[in-house]
Amino acid sequence: MFFIAAVSGRVNGILQFVTVLLIFVFVLAITWVCTRLFAGYQQKVNHTKHIRVIESFRISGNKLIQIVAIGKAYFAIGVGKEEITLLSKLSEDELPILPEAGKELPTLQEDFKDILDKLKGKMTGKREK
């Protein structure tokens, strides 16, 4: 009798575990589908032809400076929690030439390994003195 109760309890525990695991996988799948749907919707809503944010710089927790292109004009704006302030209008000459999408940024002349070797050399030189 005790053996049957023990086996029954073990089977019941395994079934509960499998049920919880299946519910977890189901909730995870629903979450993934909803995230994909909302992300696609946000991309469609935020895609505009004439307004682009070129660059942003965070000054503090809720304050930013942004360079915005509206049509062919460029503006520097300050963005706060409840306000947007025009700082200045910029010309294309005042903006640095940005690399096109897909092109690599210019690299440093020195490799990180070279810089690290120089620092190691300085550190060993200090220890010998």
ABEGO torsion letter per residue (X at the ends): XAAAAAAAAAAAAAAAAAAAAAAAAAAAAAAAAAAAAAAAAAAAAABBAABBBABBBBABAABBBBBBBBEABBBBBBBBAABBBBABBBBAAABBBBBBBGBBBBBBABBAAAAAAAAAAAAAAAAAX
